Amino acid sequence: MPVTRLYLIRHGQSDGNAQGRFGGHSPTPLSDLGKQQADVTAKALEKEGIDHVYSSDLLRAVQTAQPLAKRLGVEVNKTSAFRERNVGVLEGLTFQESKQKYPKDYYALINRNINHVITDGESYRQLLRRGTRALNEIFRAHRGKRIAVFSHTGAICYLTLNLIGGIDRRTVETPWLVTSNCGINRFEIRGRRNVRLLAMNDTRHLIEITGNDSFVGG
């Protein structure tokens, strides 16, 4: 059976990340550091023999995907399926502002209640459903290929949990799998029930510009 290689990559630091704000579906661009991270990540991934590049259609993810696509001479396949969770009324707020203004939504989010629908937003379960559907379509279309998917911390967390069997229909709360800006989760897909997680939050390629594995959510 052909082995499919999947790379889930979080976008580089955005202006919203730098300010400690929830990004959600906002069109926040990469910061100067984020652009550096994207370029370094593209250089590292170019050596991996990537065949196809997919991305959330949100600006910060597309800007992160573009340097790799340019190096490979391929298109960035943009889709809303890999967007971050729609955080509704929390979008653009800091953690402290969110806790003060919308404590019910805030605590459900940080406790990772997978079924809680944020006011004017969506649940983690809804995020997982759209992301998994798109990922399965990609696996069917590109079996045996190497696929890079640029997305967001929440989306990558739940896609990873799903791939390794960490979520089922009865799941109510989940652990949080940290992915730093431009961190990479690497998988081998040999079948629906034969998934190998090769590396999680791989940031070795970023050491020269960040110095450590700093993480800001959003």
Backbone as numpy.savetxt, mean C-alpha at the origin, in Angstrom:
# Nx Ny Nz CAx CAy CAz Cx Cy Cz
3.99 -25.69 -12.06 3.13 -24.48 -12.06 4.02 -23.23 -12.06
3.74 -22.26 -12.94 4.55 -21.05 -12.99 4.44 -20.24 -11.69
5.56 -19.65 -11.29 5.60 -18.86 -10.06 5.42 -17.38 -10.40
4.45 -16.75 -9.77 4.22 -15.32 -9.95 4.90 -14.58 -8.80
5.66 -13.55 -9.13 6.30 -12.72 -8.11 5.50 -11.42 -7.96
5.14 -11.12 -6.72 4.38 -9.90 -6.42 5.20 -9.01 -5.50
5.24 -7.73 -5.85 5.90 -6.72 -5.02 4.86 -5.67 -4.64
4.51 -5.59 -3.36 3.61 -4.54 -2.88 4.48 -3.43 -2.31
4.38 -2.24 -2.89 5.25 -1.13 -2.52 4.43 0.05 -2.04
4.74 0.52 -0.86 4.06 1.73 -0.38 4.64 2.95 -1.08
3.81 3.96 -1.28 4.28 5.20 -1.91 5.33 5.89 -1.04
6.07 6.80 -1.65 7.04 7.60 -0.91 6.36 8.58 0.02
7.16 9.23 0.84 6.59 10.20 1.79 5.81 11.27 1.05
4.58 11.50 1.48 3.75 12.55 0.89 3.81 13.79 1.77
3.30 14.89 1.24 3.21 16.10 2.06 2.34 15.85 3.29
1.28 15.06 3.11 0.40 14.73 4.23 1.11 13.90 5.28
1.92 12.93 4.85 2.71 12.13 5.79 3.63 13.04 6.60
4.30 13.93 5.91 5.26 14.82 6.57 4.59 15.69 7.63
3.30 15.99 7.43 2.55 16.81 8.37 1.78 15.98 9.39
1.88 14.64 9.29 1.19 13.76 10.23 -0.31 13.75 10.07
-0.80 13.85 8.82 -2.23 13.90 8.55 -2.71 12.64 7.83
-3.98 12.29 8.06 -4.58 11.18 7.34 -4.72 11.54 5.87
-4.17 10.70 4.99 -4.22 10.99 3.56 -5.52 10.58 2.92
-5.99 9.37 3.25 -7.23 8.89 2.64 -7.19 8.95 1.13
-8.23 9.53 0.54 -8.33 9.64 -0.92 -7.88 11.00 -1.43
-7.25 11.80 -0.60 -6.85 13.14 -1.02 -5.70 13.07 -2.03
-5.63 14.07 -2.92 -4.59 14.08 -3.98 -3.28 14.68 -3.51
-2.85 14.33 -2.30 -1.62 14.91 -1.76 -0.40 14.40 -2.53
0.50 15.29 -2.94 1.67 14.87 -3.73 2.80 14.38 -2.84
3.85 13.85 -3.47 5.04 13.45 -2.73 5.80 14.69 -2.25
6.43 14.54 -1.10 7.35 15.57 -0.62 8.67 15.42 -1.39
9.61 16.32 -1.14 10.92 16.20 -1.79 11.59 14.89 -1.40
11.46 14.51 -0.11 12.02 13.23 0.33 11.32 12.07 -0.37
10.00 12.17 -0.51 9.24 11.12 -1.19 9.70 10.91 -2.62
10.02 11.99 -3.31 10.51 11.87 -4.69 11.86 11.18 -4.72
12.72 11.48 -3.75 14.01 10.79 -3.65 13.80 9.30 -3.41
12.89 8.99 -2.50 12.60 7.58 -2.18 12.09 6.84 -3.41
11.24 7.49 -4.19 10.69 6.86 -5.40 11.79 6.55 -6.40
12.72 7.49 -6.58 13.81 7.28 -7.53 14.72 6.14 -7.10
15.06 6.10 -5.82 15.94 5.04 -5.30 15.24 3.68 -5.39
13.95 3.66 -5.10 13.18 2.42 -5.18 13.10 1.92 -6.62
12.92 2.83 -7.56 12.89 2.44 -8.97 14.20 1.81 -9.39
15.30 2.39 -8.95 16.62 1.86 -9.30 16.80 0.45 -8.74
16.32 0.22 -7.52 16.44 -1.10 -6.89 15.55 -2.13 -7.59
14.32 -1.75 -7.91 13.37 -2.69 -8.50 13.67 -2.98 -9.97
14.37 -2.06 -10.63 14.71 -2.29 -12.04 15.50 -3.59 -12.20
16.27 -3.94 -11.18 17.10 -5.14 -11.22 16.29 -6.42 -11.02
15.02 -6.29 -10.62 14.20 -7.46 -10.28 13.52 -8.09 -11.49
13.61 -7.44 -12.65 12.97 -8.00 -13.84 11.46 -7.86 -13.83
10.97 -6.73 -13.34 9.53 -6.48 -13.27 8.93 -6.47 -14.68
7.79 -7.14 -14.84 7.10 -7.17 -16.14 5.97 -6.16 -16.24
5.25 -5.92 -15.13 4.07 -5.05 -15.17 4.05 -4.17 -13.93
3.61 -2.92 -14.10 3.53 -1.96 -13.00 2.09 -1.50 -12.85
1.55 -1.71 -11.65 0.20 -1.25 -11.31 0.31 -0.24 -10.17
-0.70 0.62 -10.07 -0.68 1.62 -9.01 -2.09 2.06 -8.65
-2.25 2.41 -7.38 -3.40 3.21 -6.97 -3.43 4.44 -7.87
-4.62 4.94 -8.14 -4.71 6.14 -9.00 -4.53 7.44 -8.21
-4.25 7.35 -6.92 -4.01 8.56 -6.13 -2.61 9.11 -6.44
-2.49 10.43 -6.44 -1.29 11.11 -6.93 -0.01 10.60 -6.30
0.02 10.44 -4.98 1.26 10.05 -4.31 1.74 8.66 -4.74
0.81 7.77 -5.03 1.19 6.43 -5.49 1.65 6.46 -6.95
0.94 7.19 -7.79 1.31 7.29 -9.20 2.69 7.92 -9.34
2.96 8.98 -8.57 4.27 9.63 -8.63 5.38 8.68 -8.20
5.07 7.76 -7.31 6.08 6.79 -6.86 6.30 5.71 -7.91
5.25 5.33 -8.62 5.34 4.28 -9.64 6.03 4.76 -10.92
5.90 6.02 -11.24 6.36 6.52 -12.53 7.86 6.33 -12.79
8.75 6.58 -11.82 10.18 6.38 -12.11 10.52 4.95 -12.51
9.89 3.95 -11.87 10.14 2.56 -12.25 9.59 2.28 -13.64
8.36 2.71 -13.90 7.76 2.47 -15.22 8.61 3.09 -16.33
9.15 4.27 -16.06 9.99 4.95 -17.06 11.26 4.14 -17.32
11.87 3.62 -16.25 13.10 2.83 -16.41 12.84 1.55 -17.20
11.64 0.97 -16.99 11.31 -0.29 -17.65 10.71 -0.11 -19.03
10.27 1.12 -19.33 9.62 1.38 -20.61 8.23 0.79 -20.69
7.50 0.79 -19.57 6.14 0.26 -19.54 5.18 1.32 -19.02
3.89 1.07 -19.16 2.87 1.97 -18.66 2.58 1.70 -17.19
2.13 2.72 -16.48 1.60 2.53 -15.14 0.11 2.25 -15.27
-0.31 1.07 -14.86 -1.74 0.71 -14.89 -2.39 1.23 -13.62
-3.13 2.32 -13.75 -3.72 2.98 -12.58 -5.14 2.47 -12.31
-5.45 2.24 -11.03 -6.78 1.78 -10.66 -7.16 2.27 -9.27
-8.42 2.59 -9.09 -8.91 3.03 -7.79 -8.98 1.87 -6.80
-8.87 0.63 -7.30 -8.97 -0.55 -6.43 -7.86 -0.59 -5.39
-6.71 -0.01 -5.71 -5.58 -0.04 -4.79 -5.42 1.26 -4.00
-6.48 2.06 -3.97 -6.45 3.28 -3.16 -6.36 2.95 -1.67
-5.93 3.93 -0.90 -5.97 3.81 0.55 -7.43 3.77 0.99
-7.64 3.39 2.22 -8.99 3.41 2.79 -9.56 4.83 2.71
-10.81 4.94 2.37 -11.52 6.21 2.41 -11.82 6.51 3.88
-11.11 7.48 4.45 -11.27 7.75 5.88 -12.30 8.85 6.16
-13.07 9.22 5.14 -14.22 10.09 5.34 -13.91 11.37 6.10
-14.58 11.55 7.24 -14.45 12.80 8.00 -13.06 12.98 8.60
-12.24 11.94 8.63 -10.90 12.05 9.20 -9.87 12.56 8.19
-10.24 12.59 6.93 -9.28 12.96 5.89 -8.72 14.36 6.12
-7.40 14.44 6.07 -6.73 15.73 6.22 -6.48 16.14 7.66
-7.04 15.39 8.62 -6.86 15.73 10.04 -5.62 15.04 10.59
-5.04 15.63 11.64 -3.98 14.95 12.37 -4.61 13.89 13.27
-3.78 13.02 13.84 -4.29 12.01 14.76 -4.98 12.67 15.95
-4.37 13.72 16.49 -4.93 14.40 17.66 -6.26 15.06 17.31
-6.34 15.72 16.16 -7.59 16.34 15.73 -8.68 15.31 15.53
-8.32 14.17 14.97 -9.29 13.10 14.74 -9.84 12.57 16.05
-8.96 12.38 17.01 -9.38 11.85 18.32 -10.33 12.81 19.02
-10.09 14.10 18.87 -10.92 15.10 19.54 -12.28 15.27 18.85
-12.28 15.28 17.51 -13.51 15.58 16.77 -14.38 14.35 16.51
-13.75 13.22 16.26 -14.50 12.02 15.88 -13.94 10.81 16.63
-14.09 10.79 17.97 -13.46 9.73 18.77 -13.94 8.32 18.40
-15.21 8.14 18.08 -15.71 6.80 17.73 -15.02 6.27 16.48
-14.94 7.11 15.45 -14.27 6.69 14.22 -12.77 6.51 14.44
-12.18 7.38 15.22 -10.74 7.32 15.46 -10.35 6.04 16.18
-11.05 5.72 17.26 -10.67 4.53 18.03 -11.00 3.24 17.29
-12.04 3.24 16.49 -12.32 2.06 15.67 -11.21 1.84 14.66
-10.67 2.93 14.14 -9.59 2.84 13.16 -8.31 2.34 13.80
-7.89 2.94 14.91 -6.60 2.55 15.50 -6.67 1.17 16.15
-7.89 0.72 16.51 -8.06 -0.63 17.04 -8.27 -1.65 15.93
-8.27 -1.16 14.69 -8.38 -1.99 13.49 -9.62 -2.88 13.49
-10.74 -2.22 13.82 -12.04 -2.89 13.69 -12.33 -3.00 12.20
-12.25 -4.20 11.67 -12.27 -4.39 10.22 -13.63 -4.08 9.59
-14.69 -4.12 10.40 -16.04 -3.92 9.85 -16.59 -2.51 10.08
-15.89 -1.67 10.82 -16.40 -0.34 11.12 -16.30 0.57 9.89
-17.42 1.16 9.51 -17.45 2.10 8.39 -17.28 3.51 8.95
-16.18 4.16 8.60 -15.95 5.53 9.06 -17.01 6.44 8.48
-17.42 7.43 9.26 -18.42 8.39 8.80 -18.00 9.00 7.46
-18.86 8.85 6.46 -18.61 9.34 5.09 -17.45 8.61 4.41
-17.02 7.48 4.97 -15.90 6.75 4.39 -16.25 5.28 4.17
-15.28 4.40 4.42 -15.50 2.97 4.22 -14.81 2.18 5.33
-15.04 0.88 5.34 -14.42 0.00 6.34 -13.17 -0.65 5.75
-12.36 -1.25 6.63 -11.22 -2.03 6.15 -11.70 -3.23 5.34
-12.83 -3.78 5.71 -13.38 -4.91 4.98 -13.70 -4.51 3.53
-14.25 -3.34 3.34 -14.56 -2.85 1.99 -13.28 -2.59 1.20
-12.27 -2.03 1.87 -10.97 -1.83 1.23 -10.40 -3.17 0.77
-10.46 -4.16 1.65 -9.92 -5.48 1.33 -10.64 -6.11 0.14
-11.95 -5.95 0.10 -12.75 -6.56 -0.96 -12.34 -6.03 -2.33
-12.22 -4.70 -2.44 -11.88 -4.12 -3.75 -10.44 -4.43 -4.14
-9.53 -4.39 -3.16 -8.13 -4.66 -3.46 -7.89 -6.11 -3.85
-8.52 -7.03 -3.14 -8.34 -8.45 -3.42 -8.91 -8.82 -4.78
-10.06 -8.24 -5.11 -10.67 -8.52 -6.42 -9.70 -8.11 -7.54
-9.11 -6.94 -7.42 -8.18 -6.45 -8.45 -6.92 -7.31 -8.50
-6.42 -7.70 -7.33 -5.21 -8.52 -7.29 -5.44 -9.88 -7.93
-6.59 -10.47 -7.68 -6.89 -11.77 -8.30 -6.98 -11.67 -9.82
-7.52 -10.56 -10.31 -7.59 -10.36 -11.76 -6.18 -10.24 -12.34
-5.29 -9.57 -11.63 -3.91 -9.43 -12.08 -3.20 -10.79 -12.11
-3.42 -11.59 -11.09 -2.81 -12.93 -11.06 -3.27 -13.77 -12.24
-4.55 -13.68 -12.58 -5.07 -14.46 -13.70 -4.48 -13.97 -15.03
-4.33 -12.66 -15.15 -3.84 -12.08 -16.40 -2.33 -12.24 -16.59
-1.58 -12.32 -15.49 -0.12 -12.29 -15.58 0.52 -13.45 -14.82
-0.04 -14.62 -14.95 0.53 -15.79 -14.25 1.98 -16.01 -14.68
2.84 -16.20 -13.68 4.25 -16.46 -13.97 5.08 -15.20 -14.20
4.47 -14.03 -14.08 5.19 -12.77 -14.31 5.61 -12.12 -12.99
6.32 -11.02 -13.11 6.74 -10.24 -11.95 5.98 -8.92 -11.97
5.24 -8.67 -10.90 4.28 -7.57 -10.88 4.54 -6.65 -9.70
4.69 -5.37 -9.98 4.84 -4.36 -8.93 3.52 -3.62 -8.76
3.05 -3.53 -7.52 1.82 -2.80 -7.21 2.15 -1.72 -6.20
1.96 -0.48 -6.58 2.22 0.67 -5.69 0.91 1.07 -5.02
0.93 1.08 -3.70 -0.31 1.33 -2.99 -0.02 2.10 -1.70
-0.77 1.82 -0.64 -0.77 2.62 0.58 -0.69 1.72 1.80
-0.34 2.30 2.94 -0.06 1.51 4.12 -1.23 0.62 4.55
-2.45 1.17 4.59 -3.61 0.37 4.99 -3.94 -0.72 3.98
-3.93 -0.35 2.71 -4.24 -1.31 1.66 -3.22 -2.44 1.65
-1.94 -2.11 1.79 -0.89 -3.13 1.78 -1.00 -4.03 3.01
-1.31 -3.44 4.15 -1.49 -4.23 5.37 -2.55 -5.31 5.16
-3.71 -4.93 4.64 -4.82 -5.88 4.53 -4.65 -6.84 3.36
-4.04 -6.40 2.28 -3.74 -7.33 1.20 -2.73 -8.37 1.65
-1.75 -7.95 2.44 -0.75 -8.89 2.95 -1.38 -9.89 3.92
-2.19 -9.40 4.84 -2.87 -10.30 5.78 -3.72 -11.32 5.04
-4.40 -10.86 4.00 -5.24 -11.77 3.23 -4.40 -12.83 2.50
-3.29 -12.40 1.90 -2.44 -13.32 1.16 -1.85 -14.41 2.06
-1.54 -14.07 3.30 -0.93 -15.06 4.20 -1.97 -15.77 5.08
-3.24 -15.56 4.77 -4.29 -16.26 5.50 -4.60 -15.70 6.87
-4.34 -14.42 7.08 -4.55 -13.79 8.38 -5.92 -13.19 8.58
-6.80 -13.30 7.58 -8.15 -12.75 7.68 -9.14 -13.76 7.11
-10.27 -13.90 7.79 -11.37 -14.66 7.21 -12.68 -13.94 7.51
-13.79 -14.56 7.19 -15.09 -13.89 7.35 -15.43 -13.59 8.80
-14.83 -14.32 9.71 -15.14 -14.13 11.13 -14.24 -13.10 11.80
-13.20 -12.64 11.12 -12.25 -11.70 11.71 -12.93 -10.38 12.04
-12.67 -9.89 13.24 -13.23 -8.60 13.68 -12.13 -7.56 13.83
-11.01 -7.96 14.45 -9.88 -7.06 14.62 -8.61 -7.76 14.13
-7.66 -6.97 13.67 -6.44 -7.54 13.10 -5.20 -6.86 13.66
-4.05 -7.50 13.53 -2.79 -6.79 13.81 -2.53 -5.77 12.72
-1.61 -4.88 12.97 -1.21 -3.89 11.97 0.17 -4.23 11.47
0.30 -4.42 10.18 1.59 -4.72 9.57 2.17 -3.42 9.02
3.22 -2.95 9.62 3.81 -1.66 9.25 4.51 -1.75 7.90
4.23 -0.80 7.04 5.00 -0.62 5.81 5.48 0.82 5.75
6.79 1.02 5.79 7.36 2.37 5.71 7.19 2.93 4.30
7.39 4.23 4.16 7.34 4.84 2.83 8.36 4.16 1.92
7.88 3.64 0.80 8.67 2.89 -0.18 9.20 1.56 0.36
8.62 1.07 1.45 8.90 -0.29 1.90 8.28 -1.28 0.93
8.88 -2.46 0.79 8.44 -3.46 -0.19 8.09 -4.77 0.52
6.91 -5.31 0.23 6.53 -6.66 0.64 6.66 -7.56 -0.59
7.43 -8.65 -0.46 7.74 -9.52 -1.59 7.09 -10.89 -1.40
6.44 -11.37 -2.45 5.74 -12.65 -2.40 6.06 -13.52 -3.61
5.99 -14.82 -3.39 5.92 -15.80 -4.47 4.53 -16.42 -4.43
3.83 -16.37 -5.55 2.48 -16.94 -5.63 2.55 -18.19 -6.49
2.38 -19.34 -5.86 2.41 -20.62 -6.58 1.01 -21.20 -6.76
0.05 -20.62 -6.09 -1.33 -21.05 -6.15 -2.10 -20.33 -5.08
-3.43 -20.40 -5.12 -4.25 -19.67 -4.15 -3.88 -20.02 -2.71
-3.52 -21.28 -2.47 -3.18 -21.72 -1.12 -1.69 -21.99 -0.96
-0.92 -21.50 -1.87 0.53 -21.69 -1.80 1.20 -20.34 -2.05
1.23 -19.54 -0.99 1.79 -18.18 -1.05 2.99 -18.12 -0.11
4.10 -17.62 -0.60 5.29 -17.46 0.22 5.60 -15.98 0.40
5.66 -15.54 1.65 6.07 -14.18 1.96 7.59 -14.18 2.10
8.27 -13.55 1.17 9.74 -13.57 1.13 10.35 -12.46 1.97
9.69 -11.31 2.03 10.20 -10.18 2.80 9.06 -9.22 3.09
9.11 -8.61 4.25 8.06 -7.65 4.61 8.71 -6.34 5.03
8.20 -5.24 4.49 8.71 -3.91 4.77 10.21 -3.82 4.52
10.64 -4.30 3.38 12.05 -4.25 2.98 12.41 -2.82 2.61
13.27 -2.22 3.41 13.68 -0.83 3.17 15.21 -0.71 3.03
15.88 -1.82 2.75 17.34 -1.80 2.66 17.83 -0.81 1.61
17.06 -0.66 0.55 17.48 0.23 -0.54 17.41 1.71 -0.15
16.77 2.01 0.98 16.55 3.40 1.38 17.53 3.90 2.45
18.36 3.00 2.94 19.22 3.34 4.09 20.03 4.61 3.86
20.56 4.79 2.65 21.44 5.94 2.40 20.73 7.28 2.49
19.41 7.29 2.22 18.72 8.59 2.24 17.86 8.80 3.49
17.48 7.72 4.17 16.64 7.89 5.36 17.38 7.58 6.65
18.37 6.71 6.56 19.17 6.39 7.74 18.54 5.36 8.66
17.20 5.26 8.60 16.51 4.26 9.43 15.14 3.99 8.82
14.37 3.12 9.45 13.06 2.73 8.93 11.95 3.58 9.55
12.00 4.90 9.34 10.97 5.78 9.90 9.64 5.51 9.24
8.55 5.61 10.02 7.21 5.30 9.50 6.23 6.36 9.95
5.45 6.86 9.00 4.33 7.75 9.31 3.11 7.19 8.61
2.01 7.05 9.34 0.82 6.43 8.76 0.09 7.35 7.81
-0.72 6.75 6.90 -1.59 7.54 6.05 -1.43 7.26 4.59
